[in-house]
Amino acid sequence: MNPSTLNAGLVAVLPEILLLILAFGVMGFDLFLPGSAKRLLGRVTIIGLVIVLAVDLVLPATGPVFGGMIYVDGWVALYRMLFLAAAILTCFLSLDLKELEQNGEYYGLLVFATMGMSLMAAARDLIMLYIAIETTSITLYLLAGFLRGSNRSAESGLKYFLFGTFASTIMLYGFSLLYGFTRATGYEAVAVELTKLTQAGSQWLVMTALILVSVGLGFKIAAVPFHFWTPDVYEGAPTPITAFISVASKAAGFAVLVRFLMTVFPMARGEWVALLSALSVVTMTLGNVLALAQHNIKRMLAYSSIAQAGYILIGVVAVANPDVAPYGPTTVLFYLGVYLLTNVAAFAVVVAVTNALGTEEIAGMAGLSRRSLGLAVAMLAAMLSLGGVPPLAGFFAKLYVFAAAIGQGLTWLVVIAVLNSILSLYYYLMVVKYVFVDRSEGDEQPMQVAPALNFGLWVAVAGILILGALSTPWYNLANMAVRVAKF
């Protein structure tokens, strides 16, 4: 590799290099801080993540680097922005949680996970992809079980690890089959050889590898039937980490899913479109039905997250004709941005209520509007946006996804999704009822919200309102990135 090529590669992955330096820097800085100054670690992490975000915004698209193992374009840059924004907001939610003890390893692991997700989005080689997925997964397992004094957190981390290892093993077997069939690891090279296999009448080999890989990616996005880990992990993990897993990990999974399927399996597009259409129906339906019976707010949001994955899958399958607008991958990217802000806002309110009242029960939010009108309004915005109520951002996210599916002739799938959206309004509005209508059993004393948490919450709520009022510019930005991306 000549120096100019090496320099271009280092520039392309500069955000990941900076994240690596930040992660080690925060953990090293922790060694020299007294216990009373530990909160400084979170602030340093936020500043570092903001700097990396600024670097990502100004870096040019460099294309393939490091022998084609990584491909950086506008698509990757926007996904990096999503991961970094999720990490920054998670830090704001974490700054005043005493149970986290503000350890350097907590923020270091969070940055490592963000780096892994960025590499997942940029990977264009089976080996690079697997390394990125494992980097992300291992750090998230540790973060889910980070509360050493909590049995629920330990159970969360263990279950996440066991399910994740099982799914990862199946996916790795799929990768090994792809390499065995093609003797290549680069996406394009694998696709060329798989096309030859298909033309030779060995379509079943291609489908076997496709199904095995889909198991691992289905786990990352919490699609049915790979969703079993979700409610227990969401309930037991520290609430800021639950928020991070629900938005950033899901976004990383979809970033890989879209590019991997479109680049490696174009010869089997009809098959995986049919497979993902069926998964979409089952995922959104099961998620919404099971959410109806939940009493714990984190478990309810877990099943809501499963249902949301079903809606986003509609955008993944709407890829038949890129000349029809809106285009599926564009709607996926826009939806994930909206979902990031909406879910972070919901979990921020959960953090505030749990800190003040010590409960995660939905009924525990009774009378919240009389304790803190600001938190109540924020939860209202989050619930209505998740339900797809206009004029909030969630409505436009669903609108674009559904329009993309109709444009590709998938009207039947949209009808099922609309019915599911109506069903979901029941449990979203149930939370709103507790917040604004019901009275709490105890004294409804005013609640105090930590400034950092309050700031993160209102940044997310502002984003929900802005993306609702000005959805077109943001959609056009996502569309421009998708149109120049190489699938």
C-alpha positions in Angstrom: 0.0 0.0 0.0 1.6 3.2 -1.1 1.7 6.3 1.2 -1.0 8.2 -0.7 -3.4 5.3 -0.6 -2.6 4.8 3.1 -3.2 8.5 3.8 -6.6 8.4 2.0 -7.6 5.4 4.1 -6.6 7.1 7.3 -8.6 10.2 6.4 -11.6 8.1 5.5 -11.7 6.4 8.9 -10.6 9.5 10.9 -13.9 9.5 12.9 -13.2 5.9 14.0 -9.6 6.7 14.8 -10.7 9.7 16.9 -13.3 7.5 18.7 -10.6 5.0 19.5 -8.4 7.7 21.0 -11.4 9.2 22.9 -12.3 5.8 24.4 -8.8 5.1 25.7 -8.4 8.7 26.7 -11.5 8.7 28.9 -10.6 5.4 30.6 -7.0 6.7 31.1 -8.2 10.0 32.5 -10.4 8.1 35.0 -7.2 6.7 36.7 -6.2 10.2 37.8 -9.5 11.6 38.9 -10.8 11.5 42.5 -14.2 10.2 43.1 -15.8 13.6 43.6 -14.7 14.6 40.0 -15.9 11.6 38.1 -18.8 13.5 36.6 -16.1 15.3 34.5 -15.7 12.1 32.5 -19.1 12.4 31.0 -18.5 16.0 30.0 -15.2 15.1 28.3 -16.9 12.3 26.4 -19.6 14.6 25.2 -17.1 17.2 24.0 -15.0 14.5 22.3 -18.1 13.0 20.5 -19.2 16.5 19.4 -15.7 17.0 17.9 -15.9 13.7 16.1 -19.4 14.7 14.8 -17.9 17.9 13.4 -15.1 16.0 11.7 -17.6 13.6 10.1 -19.6 16.6 8.7 -16.6 18.1 6.9 -14.9 14.9 5.6 -15.3 14.2 1.9 -16.7 10.9 0.5 -13.6 8.9 -0.3 -15.0 5.7 -1.7 -13.2 2.3 -1.2 -10.2 2.3 1.1 -7.9 -0.4 2.6 -8.3 -2.7 -0.4 -12.0 -2.2 -0.5 -12.7 -3.5 3.0 -14.2 -0.1 3.9 -16.3 2.1 1.7 -17.1 5.7 2.8 -19.7 7.8 1.1 -22.6 10.1 2.1 -24.7 7.1 3.2 -22.0 6.1 5.8 -21.5 9.7 6.9 -25.2 10.1 7.8 -25.3 6.9 9.7 -22.2 8.0 11.6 -24.1 11.1 12.5 -27.0 9.0 13.8 -24.6 6.8 16.0 -22.7 9.9 17.3 -26.0 11.8 18.1 -27.3 8.7 19.9 -24.1 8.5 22.0 -24.1 12.2 22.8 -27.7 12.1 24.0 -27.0 8.9 26.0 -24.2 10.7 27.8 -26.6 13.5 28.7 -29.0 10.9 30.1 -26.2 9.3 32.1 -24.5 12.3 33.7 -26.6 12.4 36.9 -27.3 8.7 37.4 -25.6 7.8 40.7 -26.0 4.1 40.0 -23.6 4.3 37.1 -20.9 5.7 39.5 -19.7 7.8 36.5 -16.8 5.3 35.8 -14.5 5.9 32.9 -15.1 2.4 31.6 -18.8 3.1 31.2 -18.1 6.1 28.8 -15.2 4.2 27.2 -17.4 1.2 26.4 -20.1 3.6 25.0 -17.5 5.2 22.7 -16.2 1.8 21.6 -19.7 0.7 20.7 -20.2 3.8 18.7 -16.9 3.1 16.8 -18.0 -0.5 16.1 -21.4 0.7 14.7 -19.6 3.2 12.4 -17.4 0.4 11.1 -20.5 -1.7 10.6 -22.0 0.9 8.3 -18.7 1.4 6.4 -17.8 -2.3 6.0 -17.7 -3.7 2.5 -16.0 -7.0 3.3 -17.2 -10.0 5.3 -14.2 -10.0 7.6 -14.4 -6.3 8.3 -18.1 -6.6 8.9 -17.8 -9.5 11.4 -15.1 -7.7 13.3 -17.2 -4.5 13.5 -20.3 -6.5 14.6 -18.4 -8.2 17.4 -16.8 -5.0 18.5 -20.2 -3.5 18.9 -21.8 -6.5 20.4 -19.3 -7.3 23.1 -19.3 -3.7 24.4 -23.1 -3.7 24.5 -23.1 -6.9 26.4 -20.9 -5.3 29.0 -23.0 -2.1 29.1 -26.2 -4.0 29.5 -24.8 -5.8 32.6 -22.9 -2.8 33.9 -24.8 -2.3 37.2 -22.8 -4.8 39.2 -25.0 -4.5 42.2 -28.2 -5.2 40.3 -29.4 -8.7 39.6 -31.7 -7.5 36.8 -28.7 -5.8 35.1 -26.6 -9.0 35.4 -29.4 -11.0 34.0 -29.8 -8.5 31.2 -26.2 -8.7 30.2 -26.1 -12.5 30.4 -29.2 -13.0 28.3 -28.0 -10.4 25.8 -24.6 -12.3 25.6 -26.2 -15.7 25.2 -28.7 -14.8 22.5 -26.1 -12.6 20.8 -23.5 -15.3 20.7 -26.0 -17.8 19.3 -27.1 -15.4 16.6 -23.5 -14.4 15.8 -22.4 -18.0 15.4 -25.2 -18.7 12.9 -24.3 -15.6 11.0 -20.6 -16.5 11.0 -21.5 -19.9 9.6 -23.4 -18.1 6.8 -20.3 -16.0 6.1 -18.2 -19.1 6.0 -20.5 -20.6 3.4 -20.3 -17.5 1.3 -16.5 -17.7 1.4 -16.6 -21.4 0.6 -18.9 -20.9 -2.3 -17.1 -17.9 -3.8 -13.5 -17.9 -2.4 -13.9 -14.2 -1.8 -14.8 -11.8 1.1 -15.4 -8.5 -0.7 -19.1 -7.8 -1.2 -18.8 -7.2 -5.0 -16.6 -10.3 -5.6 -19.0 -12.4 -3.5 -22.0 -11.1 -5.5 -20.3 -12.0 -8.9 -19.6 -15.6 -7.8 -23.1 -16.0 -6.3 -24.6 -14.8 -9.6 -22.7 -17.6 -11.4 -24.0 -20.1 -8.9 -27.5 -19.0 -9.5 -27.1 -19.2 -13.3 -25.7 -22.7 -12.8 -28.9 -23.8 -11.1 -27.5 -23.8 -7.5 -29.9 -21.2 -6.2 -30.5 -23.3 -3.0 -26.9 -22.7 -2.0 -27.4 -18.9 -2.2 -30.6 -19.1 -0.2 -29.0 -21.2 2.5 -26.3 -18.6 3.0 -28.9 -15.8 2.8 -31.1 -17.3 5.6 -28.1 -17.9 7.9 -26.8 -14.4 7.6 -30.4 -13.0 8.0 -30.5 -14.6 11.5 -27.6 -12.5 12.7 -28.9 -9.3 11.2 -32.4 -10.1 12.4 -31.0 -10.2 15.9 -29.4 -6.8 15.6 -32.7 -5.2 14.5 -34.8 -7.2 17.0 -37.0 -8.7 14.3 -39.3 -11.6 15.1 -38.4 -14.5 15.7 -35.0 -13.1 16.8 -36.5 -10.7 19.3 -36.6 -12.8 22.5 -33.8 -11.0 24.2 -35.3 -7.6 23.7 -37.8 -7.1 26.7 -35.5 -8.6 29.3 -32.5 -6.7 28.2 -34.4 -3.4 27.9 -35.8 -3.8 31.4 -32.6 -4.8 33.1 -30.0 -2.6 31.4 -29.3 0.9 32.7 -32.0 3.0 31.2 -29.6 5.3 29.1 -28.1 2.1 27.7 -31.5 0.8 26.9 -32.1 3.9 24.9 -28.8 3.6 23.1 -29.4 -0.1 22.2 -32.9 0.7 21.0 -31.9 3.3 18.6 -28.2 3.1 17.7 -27.8 -0.7 17.6 -31.0 -0.9 15.5 -29.8 1.8 13.1 -26.5 -0.1 12.7 -28.3 -3.3 12.0 -30.4 -1.7 9.3 -27.4 0.1 7.8 -25.8 -3.3 7.3 -29.0 -5.1 6.2 -29.8 -2.7 3.4 -26.3 -2.5 1.9 -25.5 -6.1 2.4 -28.6 -7.5 0.8 -28.5 -5.0 -2.1 -24.8 -5.5 -2.8 -24.2 -9.2 -2.0 -27.6 -10.7 -3.0 -29.0 -8.7 -6.0 -29.5 -12.0 -7.8 -31.9 -13.2 -5.0 -33.8 -9.9 -4.6 -37.2 -11.4 -5.2 -36.5 -14.0 -2.5 -35.3 -11.7 0.2 -38.0 -9.2 -0.5 -40.6 -11.9 0.1 -38.8 -13.1 3.2 -38.5 -9.6 4.7 -42.1 -8.8 3.8 -43.2 -11.8 5.9 -40.9 -10.8 8.7 -42.2 -7.3 8.6 -45.8 -8.4 9.1 -45.0 -10.8 11.9 -42.6 -8.4 13.6 -45.0 -5.4 13.7 -48.0 -7.5 14.6 -46.4 -9.5 17.5 -44.6 -6.4 18.8 -47.8 -4.4 19.0 -50.0 -7.2 20.4 -47.5 -8.0 23.2 -47.0 -4.4 24.0 -50.7 -4.1 25.0 -50.2 -6.3 28.0 -47.2 -4.6 29.5 -47.1 -2.8 32.8 -43.4 -1.9 32.9 -42.7 1.1 30.7 -39.3 -0.2 29.6 -40.8 -3.5 28.5 -43.6 -1.7 26.7 -41.0 0.4 24.8 -39.1 -2.9 24.1 -42.1 -4.4 22.3 -42.8 -1.0 20.7 -39.2 -1.2 19.4 -39.9 -4.6 17.9 -43.0 -3.2 16.2 -41.0 -0.2 14.9 -38.5 -2.6 13.3 -41.4 -4.1 11.4 -42.3 -0.7 10.0 -38.7 0.0 9.0 -38.5 -3.3 7.2 -41.2 -2.1 4.9 -38.6 0.5 3.6 -36.0 -2.2 3.2 -38.3 -4.3 0.9 -39.3 -1.2 -1.2 -36.2 -1.4 -3.3 -37.5 -2.8 -6.6 -37.2 0.4 -8.7 -34.9 3.2 -7.5 -36.5 5.6 -10.0 -39.7 5.6 -8.0 -39.9 8.2 -5.2 -39.8 7.9 -2.3 -37.1 5.2 -2.5 -37.0 2.6 0.2 -33.4 3.0 1.5 -34.0 6.7 1.8 -37.1 6.2 3.9 -35.2 3.8 6.2 -32.5 6.4 6.9 -35.1 9.1 7.6 -37.2 6.8 9.8 -34.2 5.9 11.9 -33.3 9.5 12.4 -36.8 10.2 13.7 -36.9 7.1 15.8 -33.6 8.1 17.4 -35.0 11.4 18.7 -38.4 10.0 19.6 -37.2 7.0 21.6 -34.4 9.0 23.4 -37.1 11.5 24.5 -39.3 8.7 25.9 -36.4 7.1 27.8 -35.2 10.4 29.1 -38.6 10.9 30.8 -38.3 7.3 32.1 -34.9 8.2 33.6 -36.3 11.3 35.2 -39.4 9.5 36.7 -37.3 6.6 37.9 -34.8 8.9 39.6 -37.6 10.8 41.4 -40.1 8.1 42.2 -38.1 4.9 42.0 -40.6 3.1 39.7 -40.6 1.9 36.1 -44.3 1.0 36.2 -46.5 2.8 33.7 -49.0 3.3 36.5 -46.2 5.1 38.4 -46.5 8.0 35.9 -50.0 8.8 37.1 -50.3 12.5 37.8 -47.0 13.4 36.1 -48.5 16.4 34.5 -49.1 17.9 37.9 -45.6 17.0 39.1 -43.7 18.3 36.0 -45.6 19.7 33.1 -42.5 19.8 31.0 -41.9 16.0 31.4 -45.5 15.3 30.7 -45.4 17.4 27.4 -42.2 15.6 26.4 -43.7 12.2 27.0 -46.8 13.3 25.0 -44.7 14.3 22.1 -42.7 11.0 22.2 -45.8 8.8 22.4 -47.7 10.6 19.7 -44.7 10.5 17.4 -44.2 6.8 18.0 -47.8 6.3 17.2 -47.5 8.3 13.9 -49.8 11.2 14.8 -49.5 14.3 12.7 -47.9 16.8 12.7 -45.0 15.2 14.6 -42.0 13.6 12.9 -43.2 10.1 13.5 -46.1 10.7 11.2 -43.9 11.7 8.3 -41.5 8.8 8.9 -44.3 6.4 8.5 -45.8 8.3 5.6 -42.6 8.1 3.6 -42.1 4.4 4.3 -45.7 3.6 3.4 -45.5 5.7 0.2 -42.3 3.9 -0.9 -44.0 0.6 -0.4 -47.1 1.6 -2.4 -44.9 2.9 -5.2 -43.4 -0.6 -5.4 -46.7 -2.3 -5.5 -46.8 -3.4 -1.8 -50.1 -1.9 -1.0 -51.2 -5.0 1.0 -48.2 -4.6 3.3 -49.1 -0.9 3.9 -52.7 -1.9 4.8 -51.4 -4.3 7.5 -48.9 -1.6 8.7 -51.7 1.0 9.0 -53.9 -1.4 11.0 -50.9 -2.1 13.3 -50.3 1.6 13.7 -53.9 2.1 14.8 -53.5 -0.8 17.3 -50.3 0.7 18.7 -52.2 4.0 19.5 -54.0 2.1 22.3 -50.9 1.5 24.5 -49.2 4.8 23.5 -52.3 6.8 24.5 -52.6 4.7 27.7 -49.4 6.2 28.8 -50.7 9.6 28.0 -53.8 8.9 30.0 -51.8 8.0 33.1 -49.6 11.1 32.6 -52.4 13.7 32.1 -55.7 12.2 33.5 -55.0 9.8 36.3 -54.0 10.9 39.8 -51.2 9.4 41.8 -51.9 7.7 45.1 -49.3 9.8 47.0 -48.6 13.5 47.2 -48.0 15.1 43.8 -44.9 17.0 44.8 -43.1 18.9 42.0 -40.3 16.9 40.4 -36.8 18.2 39.9 -35.0 17.2 36.7 -31.2 17.3 36.5 -30.0 20.0 34.1 -28.0 17.6 31.8 -30.9 15.2 31.5 -33.3 18.1 30.9 -31.1 19.4 28.1 -30.8 16.0 26.4 -34.6 15.6 26.7 -35.5 18.9 25.1 -32.9 18.5 22.3 -34.7 15.3 21.4 -38.2 16.9 21.7 -37.0 19.8 19.6 -35.8 17.4 17.0 -39.2 15.7 16.9 -40.9 19.0 16.3 -38.4 20.3 13.7 -38.4 17.0 11.7 -42.2 17.2 11.7 -42.4 20.8 10.6 -39.5 20.7 8.2 -39.4 17.0 7.1 -38.7 17.7 3.4 -35.2 19.2 3.8 -34.1 16.3 6.0 -35.7 13.8 3.7 -33.9 15.4 0.7 -30.6 15.2 2.5 -31.1 11.5 3.2 -32.2 11.0 -0.4 -29.2 12.7 -1.8 -26.9 10.4 0.3 -28.7 7.3 -0.9 -28.7 8.3 -4.5 -24.9 8.6 -4.6 -24.3 5.5 -2.5 -23.0 2.4 -4.1 -25.2 -0.6 -3.6 
